[in-house]
Amino acid sequence: MSDCKPEVEIDSFDTRKVLAPLLVDTPFRLIGRGFSKETIEVYVSTDEHGGDEVFKIAITDSSTSTDEVLSVVAKPPISAPTGTDLWVAIRLNGKFQDAQPGLKVV
């Protein structure tokens, strides 16, 4: 990541670890800042720098979403790697911002 401070950051999830079964909607919330930006994308990566996109995570229209809390739903495809810790990553305007470990496809 560059020396520039990201505009969007993930501090944690609302649960210690997100266990997401294949092909099942798994809702959880991201805690951080900058989530009110309209052009963010949330996805799962195998590395802390968001270098690859394993699958996208949907942002929900939940009333609990704010600048500091973002409600999302992971639905891992059948091709997602199972049994390994993955990173939840965020892009703003197509540019990587931040990632947090703690999602496992089961």
Secondary structure, 3 states (H helix, E strand, C coil): CCCCCCCCEEEEECCCCEEECCCCCEEEEEEEECCCCCCEEEEEECCCCCCCCCEEEEECCCCCCCCCEEEEEECCCCCCCCCCEEEEEEEECCEEEEEEEEEEEC
